[in-house]
Amino acid sequence: MRLEESEIEAPRLGEPFLLTPGPLTTSYDTKSAMLKDWGSWDGDFRQMTQLMRDQLIEMLGSGNESFDCVPMQGSGSFSVEAMLGSFVPKDGKVLVLSNGAYGQRAAKTLKYLKRDHIVLDKGDYLPPRGEEVAEILATDNDITHVVAVHCETSSGILNPIEEISLATYNAGRKLLIDSMSAFGAILVEPNKIKFEAIVSSANKCIEGVPGFGFILARKSALEAAEGNSHSLCLDLHDQWSHMNKTGQWRYTPPTHVLAAFLVALESHRKEGGVIGRGARYTKNQNALVSGMRSIGFETLLGERWLSPIIVTFFCPADPSFEFTRFYDLMKLKGFIIYPGKLTVVESFRIGCIGQMDEQIMLKVVDAARESLREMGVTDASPPSKALEERKRLQS
């Protein structure tokens, strides 16, 4: 569904739209929910916490009966570390599927946790495939867990979680999913895609504000996690058992953030849940990509792997193009874009999520066209070697 124009324009209040993978542009109602103070031990706040947990479990869809929700203070990376440190035993071994910065971050986290691991590194352009996972698991019996990033926002690639899950469980191993930037817009139903735990955060596709993440995990995995964690604060078993016993967070919760998140959850439900939210983001992406291509920009990824979350574009080869100047011009026109995070070529990213619809994305394209004109850029096409590399790798 299309958001009402009043809902789209209200978040601005003179502020630019955040074309990022989160934090993102939120609704006025979501912001307004943070104007009231809440007591972290109060019964009303405990009810708010339980409501949030219940609604997130429902969002999983079919097969959610065996899952529970554990919120965790901090940014999304806190929750990813909590997931890895709690569910991978100290004598476990992890296969990390990496095709960007967040797979690399998972591997770095495991190094800090002193958990044995290996990395399948696919570079910037390609997803890890099920057959590759199956082959590695067949040759290394010590691997206990596979870690996959659902949407790798450094490139915008949507990884094939279903085939990765199938390969993992056919080999008798367990899957942990970092769905930070996809949960809430792309279905991951446990009856169709098997996994032990999936993690996201408040400030992504549900369109809340930063302050906590959440882990949706099998109750059996939570029960088995006792004693695994390297950290008091990030111990998911302890957080889970304490919350189920008392209804309270162990330590000071982000009260205002949770209040805003409940408003965002209600908006998510009214939009049609995961399907409705994903449909709007897909329309945003289609409008953005077709518009940017019409003025000469090229996407890093081929059509098959583009996600509705964020899109990476090559920087133009034109010598008049300079990203910092382009960024500043876009900001003056009301849009904050994201710098690239690739290792091989110059790029930038534009998010499709948040309080925006396709009409806003068309304005983004107009702003990009005007910014190029002001910079004196006459050709937005990327270096030929970038296109040749994309064709070679994605053919």
KEKE-3310 file (N, C-alpha, C; in steps of 0.2 Angstrom, whole numbers, plus 5000, padded with zeros to 4 digits):
npx = (5004:5002:5009:5000:5001:5002:5008:5020:5027:5027:5037:5048:5049:5058:5070:5082:5078:5083:5092:5096:5102:5096:5100:5084:5072:5059:5041:5031:5022:5029:5041:5034:5030:5040:5040:5035:5039:5045:5044:5056:5053:5040:5023:5016:5026:5032:5021:5022:5034:5031:5021:5028:5037:5029:5022:5033:5036:5025:5027:5035:5028:5021:5025:5030:5028:5038:5047:5055:5056:5070:5074:5088:5098:5106:5115:5112:5123:5127:5117:5120:5132:5128:5120:5130:5139:5131:5124:5134:5143:5158:5167:5163:5162:5162:5155:5157:5147:5152:5150:5153:5154:5147:5147:5160:5162:5155:5164:5175:5170:5168:5182:5186:5178:5185:5180:5181:5182:5179:5179:5169:5172:5165:5167:5162:5152:5144:5133:5134:5131:5120:5125:5139:5140:5136:5146:5157:5153:5153:5166:5171:5169:5170:5163:5150:5140:5132:5134:5124:5122:5107:5102:5115:5121:5131:5133:5120:5115:5104:5104:5103:5094:5086:5091:5103:5100:5094:5105:5113:5105:5103:5115:5116:5119:5118:5109:5112:5105:5109:5098:5097:5094:5083:5073:5056:5052:5054:5049:5053:5049:5049:5043:5046:5059:5072:5080:5090:5091:5087:5091:5088:5085:5078:5078:5076:5068:5056:5055:5057:5067:5084:5092:5089:5091:5084:5082:5076:5073:5074:5066:5072:5086:5089:5087:5098:5108:5114:5127:5136:5139:5151:5150:5143:5133:5128:5123:5112:5104:5103:5097:5085:5079:5078:5069:5058:5054:5052:5047:5054:5068:5085:5095:5095:5083:5080:5069:5061:5063:5058:5044:5042:5044:5034:5023:5028:5027:5013:5010:5017:5009:4996:5000:5000:5008:5023:5022:5015:5024:5036:5032:5030:5043:5049:5043:5048:5062:5061:5057:5068:5079:5076:5075:5087:5095:5091:5097:5110:5117:5124:5120:5128:5125:5118:5102:5096:5100:5097:5091:5076:5080:5092:5102:5117:5126:5138:5151:5152:5163:5166:5177:5173:5165:5164:5163:5160:5156:5145:5137:5135:5128:5116:5111:5108:5097:5088:5091:5099:5112:5122:5139:5149:5154:5163:5177:5184:5179:5174:5159:5142:5128:5110:5097:5081:5071:5061:5051:5046:5039:5036:5035:5043:5055:5056:5058:5071:5079:5077:5084:5097:5100:5100:5110:5121:5121:5124:5137:5144:5145:5143:5142:5136:5140:5149:5167:5173:5180:5174:5161:5164:5170:5159:5151:5159:5159:5146:5140)
npy = (4994:5012:5025:5038:5054:5064:5057:5054:5067:5072:5067:5075:5090:5100:5092:5081:5067:5051:5041:5027:5011:5011:5019:5027:5036:5041:5040:5054:5051:5040:5046:5055:5047:5046:5056:5054:5048:5033:5021:5008:4997:4997:4991:4994:4996:4983:4976:4982:4978:4964:4964:4968:4958:4947:4951:4952:4938:4933:4939:4931:4921:4906:4892:4898:4894:4887:4896:4910:4927:4938:4953:4964:4976:4990:4993:4985:4976:4973:4963:4954:4949:4944:4934:4925:4923:4916:4905:4898:4885:4885:4875:4874:4876:4888:4891:4905:4914:4925:4940:4953:4968:4965:4951:4950:4956:4948:4937:4943:4946:4933:4930:4938:4932:4920:4909:4895:4896:4897:4905:4908:4918:4928:4939:4955:4955:4943:4930:4918:4901:4887:4875:4877:4878:4866:4858:4862:4859:4845:4842:4846:4840:4846:4858:4866:4876:4887:4904:4916:4931:4939:4951:4959:4974:4981:4979:4978:4966:4952:4938:4920:4913:4902:4891:4890:4887:4874:4867:4867:4861:4848:4843:4841:4852:4868:4884:4901:4917:4933:4945:4958:4969:4965:4958:4959:4965:4955:4939:4926:4912:4899:4887:4885:4889:4883:4887:4892:4904:4921:4938:4955:4973:4987:4999:4996:4988:4988:5001:5009:5018:5019:5009:4996:4979:4963:4945:4932:4916:4898:4890:4878:4881:4892:4886:4877:4886:4890:4895:4896:4909:4922:4934:4944:4954:4952:4939:4929:4918:4921:4934:4930:4920:4928:4938:4931:4926:4938:4948:4959:4968:4964:4974:4992:4997:5003:5013:5024:5021:5009:5012:5020:5010:5001:5009:5010:4996:4994:5002:4995:4984:4989:4992:4980:4971:4960:4957:4968:4979:4975:4975:4989:4993:4987:4993:5005:5003:4999:5010:5019:5012:5011:5025:5030:5023:5028:5041:5037:5031:5015:5000:4990:4977:4963:4961:4950:4949:4960:4969:4974:4983:4991:4999:4998:5009:5011:5024:5038:5038:5050:5063:5075:5071:5070:5061:5067:5080:5077:5071:5081:5090:5082:5082:5095:5096:5088:5075:5062:5052:5036:5032:5022:5005:4996:4985:4986:4994:5012:5018:5021:5021:5019:5019:5010:5010:5014:5029:5032:5033:5028:5040:5048:5043:5045:5059:5058:5054:5065:5074:5069:5070:5084:5087:5081:5089:5102:5099:5098:5086:5076:5063:5049:5036:5021:5017:5007:4996:4992:4988:4977:4969:4966:4959:4948:4941:4939:4932)
npz = (5000:4998:5007:5015:5009:5020:5030:5024:5022:5035:5044:5040:5044:5040:5040:5032:5022:5027:5018:5020:5027:5040:5055:5050:5041:5051:5057:5062:5072:5078:5083:5092:5102:5111:5120:5132:5149:5156:5169:5172:5180:5181:5181:5169:5159:5159:5153:5141:5136:5135:5126:5114:5112:5110:5098:5089:5088:5082:5070:5063:5057:5050:5060:5071:5084:5092:5095:5104:5110:5113:5118:5117:5124:5116:5100:5084:5081:5094:5097:5087:5092:5104:5100:5093:5103:5113:5107:5100:5106:5117:5112:5099:5081:5067:5051:5042:5031:5020:5011:5011:5022:5033:5035:5037:5049:5057:5057:5063:5076:5081:5081:5092:5102:5103:5096:5086:5068:5051:5035:5021:5008:4997:4991:4984:4975:4973:4980:4993:4989:4991:4987:4988:5002:5006:5001:5008:5022:5020:5020:5032:5047:5059:5060:5067:5067:5055:5049:5042:5033:5030:5021:5014:5017:5013:5000:4995:4992:4992:5000:4997:5007:5009:5002:5008:5021:5019:5014:5026:5036:5030:5031:5045:5053:5061:5059:5060:5058:5053:5051:5050:5042:5034:5041:5044:5032:5023:5021:5033:5037:5049:5046:5033:5031:5039:5055:5069:5076:5073:5070:5072:5072:5081:5073:5059:5046:5053:5056:5068:5081:5084:5098:5103:5100:5094:5097:5089:5093:5094:5107:5112:5109:5116:5129:5129:5128:5141:5150:5140:5136:5134:5140:5153:5151:5138:5138:5132:5137:5150:5150:5144:5153:5165:5160:5157:5170:5178:5170:5167:5160:5162:5165:5164:5153:5136:5137:5131:5118:5116:5118:5107:5097:5098:5093:5080:5077:5076:5065:5056:5056:5051:5039:5032:5037:5035:5022:5016:5020:5013:5000:4998:4999:4989:4978:4980:4977:4964:4957:4961:4955:4941:4938:4941:4933:4921:4920:4918:4929:4935:4943:4955:4957:4947:4940:4947:4960:4967:4981:4990:5000:5000:4988:4979:4969:4956:4956:4945:4931:4925:4926:4933:4943:4960:4975:4989:4986:4978:4988:4997:4989:4987:5000:5003:4995:5002:5005:5013:5008:5007:5009:4999:5003:4998:4992:4981:4970:4967:4975:4980:4991:4991:5001:5002:5012:5026:5030:5017:5000:4983:4976:4983:4980:4967:4967:4973:4963:4954:4961:4961:4947:4946:4954:4948:4936:4942:4946:4934:4928:4914:4910:4918:4919:4924:4927:4913:4917:4929:4925:4916:4926:4934:4924:4922:4934:4937:4927)
capx = (5000:5005:5008:4997:5006:5004:5013:5027:5030:5027:5044:5053:5050:5064:5075:5082:5076:5088:5092:5101:5099:5095:5094:5080:5067:5053:5035:5030:5019:5034:5045:5030:5029:5046:5039:5033:5044:5042:5048:5058:5051:5033:5019:5014:5032:5033:5016:5024:5039:5029:5018:5033:5040:5023:5021:5039:5036:5020:5029:5039:5023:5020:5031:5033:5026:5044:5052:5054:5060:5074:5077:5095:5100:5112:5114:5111:5129:5127:5113:5123:5137:5125:5118:5135:5142:5127:5122:5139:5147:5165:5171:5160:5166:5157:5156:5154:5146:5153:5150:5153:5156:5144:5150:5167:5161:5153:5170:5179:5167:5170:5189:5186:5175:5189:5177:5184:5178:5182:5175:5168:5172:5162:5169:5157:5147:5141:5130:5136:5126:5119:5130:5145:5139:5136:5153:5162:5151:5154:5173:5174:5164:5170:5158:5143:5135:5133:5131:5123:5119:5101:5103:5122:5119:5137:5132:5113:5113:5099:5107:5098:5094:5082:5095:5108:5097:5093:5111:5115:5102:5104:5122:5115:5122:5113:5110:5111:5104:5109:5093:5097:5091:5078:5067:5050:5050:5055:5047:5057:5045:5052:5041:5049:5066:5074:5086:5090:5090:5087:5092:5087:5085:5072:5078:5077:5062:5050:5055:5058:5073:5090:5092:5089:5090:5081:5084:5070:5077:5071:5067:5077:5092:5089:5089:5105:5114:5116:5134:5140:5141:5158:5148:5137:5128:5126:5121:5105:5100:5101:5092:5078:5076:5076:5063:5052:5053:5051:5044:5059:5075:5090:5098:5091:5080:5079:5061:5058:5064:5053:5038:5042:5044:5027:5020:5031:5024:5006:5010:5019:5003:4991:5002:4999:5013:5029:5021:5014:5030:5040:5029:5031:5050:5050:5041:5053:5068:5060:5057:5074:5084:5074:5076:5095:5098:5088:5101:5116:5120:5123:5120:5134:5123:5114:5095:5094:5102:5095:5086:5072:5082:5097:5105:5123:5128:5145:5152:5153:5170:5167:5182:5170:5162:5167:5157:5159:5152:5138:5134:5133:5122:5110:5109:5105:5091:5084:5092:5106:5114:5126:5145:5150:5158:5166:5184:5187:5177:5171:5152:5138:5122:5104:5092:5074:5067:5060:5045:5046:5036:5039:5035:5049:5061:5057:5062:5078:5081:5077:5089:5103:5100:5101:5117:5126:5122:5128:5144:5147:5145:5139:5141:5136:5142:5155:5172:5172:5182:5169:5156:5167:5171:5152:5149:5163:5158:5139:5137)
capy = (5000:5018:5029:5044:5060:5068:5053:5055:5073:5074:5066:5080:5095:5103:5088:5077:5060:5047:5035:5023:5005:5012:5023:5029:5041:5038:5044:5059:5047:5036:5051:5058:5042:5046:5062:5052:5044:5026:5017:5002:4992:4998:4986:4996:4995:4976:4974:4984:4973:4957:4965:4969:4951:4943:4954:4950:4931:4933:4941:4925:4917:4899:4888:4902:4891:4885:4902:4915:4933:4941:4959:4966:4983:4992:4993:4978:4972:4970:4957:4949:4946:4940:4927:4921:4921:4912:4899:4894:4883:4886:4871:4874:4879:4891:4893:4911:4916:4932:4944:4961:4970:4962:4944:4951:4958:4942:4933:4947:4945:4926:4930:4941:4927:4914:4903:4893:4898:4898:4910:4907:4925:4928:4946:4961:4954:4937:4927:4911:4897:4881:4869:4878:4877:4858:4855:4864:4855:4838:4841:4848:4838:4850:4864:4865:4881:4891:4910:4920:4938:4939:4956:4962:4980:4984:4979:4978:4959:4948:4931:4915:4910:4896:4886:4890:4883:4867:4863:4867:4856:4842:4841:4840:4858:4873:4890:4907:4922:4940:4948:4965:4974:4962:4956:4964:4966:4949:4933:4920:4907:4893:4881:4885:4890:4881:4891:4892:4910:4926:4944:4961:4978:4992:5004:4994:4988:4990:5008:5012:5021:5015:5008:4989:4973:4957:4939:4927:4910:4892:4889:4873:4884:4896:4882:4874:4891:4891:4894:4897:4916:4925:4941:4945:4959:4949:4932:4928:4914:4924:4939:4927:4917:4933:4941:4926:4925:4944:4952:4964:4968:4963:4980:4998:4996:5009:5014:5028:5018:5003:5015:5022:5004:4999:5013:5007:4989:4995:5005:4989:4979:4992:4992:4974:4966:4959:4957:4975:4983:4973:4978:4996:4994:4984:4998:5011:5000:4999:5017:5021:5009:5013:5032:5031:5021:5033:5046:5035:5027:5008:4996:4986:4970:4962:4961:4944:4949:4967:4968:4980:4986:4996:4998:5001:5012:5013:5031:5039:5039:5057:5067:5080:5068:5069:5059:5071:5085:5074:5070:5088:5093:5078:5084:5102:5095:5085:5068:5060:5045:5033:5031:5015:5001:4990:4985:4985:5000:5017:5017:5024:5017:5023:5015:5010:5008:5020:5032:5034:5029:5028:5047:5051:5040:5049:5065:5057:5053:5072:5077:5066:5073:5091:5087:5080:5095:5107:5097:5098:5079:5075:5056:5046:5029:5020:5015:5001:4990:4990:4984:4971:4964:4964:4954:4942:4938:4938:4929)
capz = (5000:4997:5013:5014:5009:5026:5034:5021:5023:5042:5047:5038:5048:5039:5040:5026:5022:5028:5013:5023:5030:5047:5056:5044:5042:5055:5057:5067:5078:5081:5087:5097:5107:5115:5124:5139:5153:5158:5174:5169:5184:5182:5177:5162:5155:5158:5148:5134:5134:5133:5120:5109:5111:5107:5091:5085:5087:5077:5063:5060:5053:5052:5064:5077:5091:5096:5096:5109:5108:5118:5116:5119:5123:5111:5092:5081:5082:5101:5097:5084:5096:5109:5097:5092:5110:5117:5104:5098:5112:5117:5108:5092:5075:5063:5045:5041:5024:5019:5004:5012:5028:5039:5036:5039:5056:5061:5058:5068:5082:5083:5083:5099:5106:5103:5093:5080:5063:5044:5031:5014:5006:4990:4988:4984:4969:4973:4986:4994:4987:4995:4985:4991:5009:5007:5000:5014:5027:5019:5021:5039:5052:5066:5060:5071:5065:5049:5050:5036:5033:5025:5016:5015:5015:5010:4992:4994:4989:4996:5000:4996:5014:5009:5000:5013:5026:5017:5014:5033:5040:5027:5034:5052:5057:5063:5055:5063:5053:5054:5046:5053:5037:5030:5045:5044:5025:5019:5026:5035:5041:5051:5043:5026:5031:5046:5058:5076:5078:5068:5074:5069:5077:5081:5068:5052:5042:5057:5056:5075:5082:5087:5105:5105:5095:5096:5094:5089:5094:5096:5114:5114:5108:5122:5135:5128:5128:5147:5152:5134:5134:5136:5143:5157:5148:5132:5139:5130:5141:5157:5148:5142:5159:5169:5157:5158:5177:5181:5165:5167:5157:5168:5166:5162:5146:5132:5138:5126:5111:5116:5117:5100:5093:5098:5088:5073:5076:5075:5059:5052:5055:5047:5032:5029:5040:5032:5015:5014:5020:5008:4994:4997:4998:4982:4973:4981:4974:4956:4955:4961:4950:4934:4938:4941:4926:4915:4920:4917:4934:4935:4949:4957:4956:4942:4942:4951:4967:4970:4986:4991:5006:4999:4981:4978:4963:4954:4955:4938:4929:4924:4931:4937:4949:4967:4980:4994:4983:4977:4995:5000:4985:4989:5007:5002:4992:5007:5005:5015:5005:5011:5006:4998:5008:4994:4993:4974:4966:4971:4975:4985:4992:4992:5005:5000:5018:5030:5029:5010:4995:4976:4974:4986:4976:4960:4969:4974:4956:4951:4965:4958:4941:4947:4957:4942:4932:4946:4947:4928:4926:4908:4909:4925:4918:4928:4923:4909:4920:4934:4921:4914:4932:4936:4919:4922:4940:4938:4921)
cpx = (5004:5004:5004:5002:5007:5008:5020:5030:5031:5034:5049:5054:5056:5070:5076:5080:5083:5088:5097:5098:5097:5101:5091:5075:5061:5047:5035:5027:5024:5039:5041:5030:5035:5045:5037:5038:5041:5047:5049:5055:5043:5029:5017:5020:5033:5028:5019:5029:5036:5025:5022:5036:5035:5022:5027:5038:5031:5022:5033:5034:5023:5026:5034:5032:5032:5049:5050:5058:5064:5077:5084:5096:5106:5110:5114:5117:5130:5123:5116:5128:5134:5123:5124:5138:5138:5125:5128:5143:5155:5169:5168:5164:5161:5160:5153:5153:5147:5153:5150:5155:5153:5145:5157:5167:5159:5160:5175:5176:5169:5177:5189:5183:5179:5185:5180:5180:5182:5177:5175:5167:5170:5164:5162:5151:5142:5138:5133:5130:5126:5124:5137:5145:5139:5142:5158:5160:5153:5162:5176:5168:5164:5165:5152:5138:5137:5130:5130:5120:5113:5102:5110:5121:5125:5137:5125:5111:5109:5102:5102:5097:5091:5087:5101:5106:5096:5100:5114:5112:5102:5111:5122:5118:5116:5115:5108:5111:5105:5104:5092:5093:5086:5072:5062:5048:5051:5054:5052:5053:5048:5050:5043:5056:5069:5080:5085:5088:5091:5087:5091:5087:5079:5072:5079:5070:5056:5049:5054:5065:5078:5089:5092:5089:5086:5083:5078:5074:5072:5072:5072:5084:5094:5091:5096:5110:5116:5123:5139:5143:5148:5156:5142:5131:5125:5124:5113:5101:5098:5096:5085:5075:5074:5069:5057:5050:5050:5047:5048:5065:5080:5093:5094:5089:5080:5071:5058:5058:5059:5046:5037:5041:5037:5022:5022:5028:5017:5006:5012:5013:4998:4993:5002:5005:5019:5028:5019:5020:5035:5038:5031:5039:5052:5048:5046:5060:5067:5060:5064:5079:5082:5076:5083:5098:5096:5093:5109:5120:5119:5124:5126:5131:5118:5107:5093:5095:5101:5090:5082:5074:5087:5100:5112:5124:5135:5145:5154:5161:5171:5172:5179:5166:5166:5162:5155:5155:5145:5134:5131:5127:5116:5107:5105:5098:5086:5085:5099:5107:5119:5133:5145:5155:5161:5174:5187:5185:5174:5163:5149:5132:5116:5099:5085:5069:5066:5053:5045:5042:5039:5040:5041:5055:5062:5060:5069:5082:5082:5083:5096:5105:5103:5108:5122:5127:5126:5136:5148:5148:5141:5138:5141:5138:5148:5161:5171:5174:5178:5163:5158:5168:5164:5150:5152:5160:5150:5136:5136)
cpy = (5006:5022:5035:5050:5063:5064:5053:5061:5075:5073:5071:5085:5099:5099:5084:5070:5056:5041:5030:5016:5005:5014:5026:5034:5038:5043:5049:5055:5043:5040:5053:5053:5042:5052:5060:5047:5038:5024:5010:4996:4992:4992:4987:4994:4987:4974:4976:4980:4967:4958:4965:4962:4947:4945:4952:4942:4930:4934:4936:4921:4910:4895:4892:4899:4889:4890:4907:4921:4936:4947:4960:4973:4984:4992:4985:4974:4969:4963:4952:4945:4942:4934:4923:4918:4916:4906:4895:4892:4885:4882:4870:4877:4882:4892:4900:4912:4923:4935:4951:4962:4967:4954:4945:4952:4952:4938:4937:4946:4938:4926:4933:4936:4921:4908:4901:4894:4898:4902:4908:4915:4925:4935:4950:4959:4948:4934:4920:4907:4890:4876:4870:4877:4869:4855:4856:4859:4848:4837:4843:4846:4842:4856:4862:4870:4885:4898:4914:4926:4938:4944:4959:4969:4984:4984:4980:4971:4955:4941:4926:4911:4903:4890:4885:4885:4876:4864:4862:4861:4849:4839:4840:4846:4863:4880:4896:4913:4929:4943:4955:4970:4971:4960:4961:4966:4960:4943:4928:4916:4901:4887:4880:4886:4889:4885:4890:4898:4915:4933:4950:4967:4983:4997:5002:4994:4989:4998:5012:5016:5017:5014:5001:4985:4968:4951:4934:4920:4904:4891:4884:4876:4888:4892:4879:4879:4893:4890:4895:4904:4918:4932:4940:4949:4956:4942:4932:4923:4917:4930:4936:4924:4922:4937:4937:4926:4932:4949:4958:4963:4967:4970:4986:4997:5003:5010:5018:5025:5012:5006:5017:5015:5001:5003:5011:5000:4990:4998:4999:4985:4982:4992:4985:4969:4966:4960:4964:4979:4981:4975:4985:4997:4992:4990:5004:5009:5001:5006:5020:5019:5011:5020:5033:5029:5025:5039:5044:5031:5019:5005:4991:4979:4969:4961:4956:4945:4956:4965:4975:4984:4992:4994:5002:5003:5013:5021:5032:5040:5046:5060:5072:5077:5067:5067:5064:5077:5083:5073:5076:5091:5089:5080:5090:5101:5090:5077:5066:5053:5042:5031:5023:5011:4995:4991:4986:4992:5006:5017:5021:5020:5022:5018:5016:5010:5015:5023:5036:5030:5030:5035:5050:5049:5043:5056:5064:5057:5061:5075:5075:5069:5080:5091:5086:5086:5101:5105:5097:5091:5078:5067:5052:5038:5027:5018:5008:4995:4987:4986:4977:4966:4962:4958:4948:4938:4936:4934:4921)
cpz = (5000:5004:5011:5014:5015:5030:5031:5023:5031:5045:5046:5043:5047:5039:5034:5027:5023:5023:5014:5025:5037:5051:5050:5046:5046:5055:5062:5073:5082:5086:5093:5103:5113:5120:5131:5142:5156:5164:5172:5173:5184:5178:5170:5157:5154:5153:5141:5132:5132:5127:5114:5107:5108:5099:5086:5083:5082:5070:5059:5056:5055:5055:5069:5084:5095:5097:5102:5107:5114:5115:5120:5118:5119:5104:5090:5082:5089:5101:5093:5088:5101:5106:5096:5098:5114:5114:5101:5104:5111:5113:5101:5087:5070:5056:5043:5033:5023:5012:5005:5019:5034:5040:5039:5047:5060:5062:5063:5075:5085:5085:5090:5104:5107:5101:5087:5074:5056:5040:5024:5011:4999:4987:4988:4980:4970:4980:4987:4992:4991:4993:4988:4999:5010:5006:5006:5020:5027:5020:5028:5044:5058:5066:5063:5069:5058:5051:5043:5037:5027:5020:5018:5012:5013:5002:4991:4992:4994:4995:5000:5002:5014:5007:5005:5019:5025:5017:5021:5036:5037:5029:5042:5056:5058:5060:5060:5058:5056:5048:5048:5048:5033:5034:5045:5037:5021:5024:5027:5039:5043:5048:5036:5026:5038:5048:5065:5079:5073:5072:5069:5074:5076:5075:5061:5049:5046:5058:5063:5075:5085:5095:5107:5099:5098:5093:5095:5088:5096:5104:5116:5113:5114:5128:5135:5129:5135:5148:5146:5133:5137:5140:5147:5154:5142:5132:5138:5134:5148:5156:5147:5149:5164:5167:5158:5165:5180:5176:5164:5163:5163:5170:5163:5155:5143:5132:5133:5119:5111:5115:5110:5095:5093:5094:5081:5072:5073:5067:5054:5051:5051:5040:5028:5031:5035:5024:5012:5014:5015:5001:4993:4996:4991:4977:4974:4977:4966:4954:4955:4956:4943:4933:4937:4935:4920:4915:4919:4922:4933:4942:4949:4955:4950:4945:4947:4958:4970:4975:4987:4997:5004:4992:4981:4970:4962:4954:4948:4937:4927:4929:4935:4943:4955:4972:4985:4992:4981:4983:4997:4996:4986:4995:5007:4999:4996:5007:5007:5012:5009:5007:5004:5003:5004:4994:4986:4970:4970:4970:4980:4985:4993:4995:5002:5006:5022:5028:5022:5005:4988:4974:4977:4982:4970:4962:4971:4968:4953:4955:4963:4952:4941:4950:4952:4938:4936:4946:4940:4925:4920:4907:4916:4924:4922:4924:4919:4913:4926:4931:4919:4920:4934:4931:4920:4928:4941:4932:4923)
residu = (MET:ARG:LEU:GLU:GLU:SER:GLU:ILE:GLU:ALA:PRO:ARG:LEU:GLY:GLU:PRO:PHE:LEU:LEU:THR:PRO:GLY:PRO:LEU:THR:THR:SER:TYR:ASP:THR:LYS:SER:ALA:MET:LEU:LYS:ASP:TRP:GLY:SER:TRP:ASP:GLY:ASP:PHE:ARG:GLN:MET:THR:GLN:LEU:MET:ARG:ASP:GLN:LEU:ILE:GLU:MET:LEU:GLY:SER:GLY:ASN:GLU:SER:PHE:ASP:CYS:VAL:PRO:MET:GLN:GLY:SER:GLY:SER:PHE:SER:VAL:GLU:ALA:MET:LEU:GLY:SER:PHE:VAL:PRO:LYS:ASP:GLY:LYS:VAL:LEU:VAL:LEU:SER:ASN:GLY:ALA:TYR:GLY:GLN:ARG:ALA:ALA:LYS:THR:LEU:LYS:TYR:LEU:LYS:ARG:ASP:HIS:ILE:VAL:LEU:ASP:LYS:GLY:ASP:TYR:LEU:PRO:PRO:ARG:GLY:GLU:GLU:VAL:ALA:GLU:ILE:LEU:ALA:THR:ASP:ASN:ASP:ILE:THR:HIS:VAL:VAL:ALA:VAL:HIS:CYS:GLU:THR:SER:SER:GLY:ILE:LEU:ASN:PRO:ILE:GLU:GLU:ILE:SER:LEU:ALA:THR:TYR:ASN:ALA:GLY:ARG:LYS:LEU:LEU:ILE:ASP:SER:MET:SER:ALA:PHE:GLY:ALA:ILE:LEU:VAL:GLU:PRO:ASN:LYS:ILE:LYS:PHE:GLU:ALA:ILE:VAL:SER:SER:ALA:ASN:LYS:CYS:ILE:GLU:GLY:VAL:PRO:GLY:PHE:GLY:PHE:ILE:LEU:ALA:ARG:LYS:SER:ALA:LEU:GLU:ALA:ALA:GLU:GLY:ASN:SER:HIS:SER:LEU:CYS:LEU:ASP:LEU:HIS:ASP:GLN:TRP:SER:HIS:MET:ASN:LYS:THR:GLY:GLN:TRP:ARG:TYR:THR:PRO:PRO:THR:HIS:VAL:LEU:ALA:ALA:PHE:LEU:VAL:ALA:LEU:GLU:SER:HIS:ARG:LYS:GLU:GLY:GLY:VAL:ILE:GLY:ARG:GLY:ALA:ARG:TYR:THR:LYS:ASN:GLN:ASN:ALA:LEU:VAL:SER:GLY:MET:ARG:SER:ILE:GLY:PHE:GLU:THR:LEU:LEU:GLY:GLU:ARG:TRP:LEU:SER:PRO:ILE:ILE:VAL:THR:PHE:PHE:CYS:PRO:ALA:ASP:PRO:SER:PHE:GLU:PHE:THR:ARG:PHE:TYR:ASP:LEU:MET:LYS:LEU:LYS:GLY:PHE:ILE:ILE:TYR:PRO:GLY:LYS:LEU:THR:VAL:VAL:GLU:SER:PHE:ARG:ILE:GLY:CYS:ILE:GLY:GLN:MET:ASP:GLU:GLN:ILE:MET:LEU:LYS:VAL:VAL:ASP:ALA:ALA:ARG:GLU:SER:LEU:ARG:GLU:MET:GLY:VAL:THR:ASP:ALA:SER:PRO:PRO:SER:LYS:ALA:LEU:GLU:GLU:ARG:LYS:ARG:LEU:GLN:SER)
# end
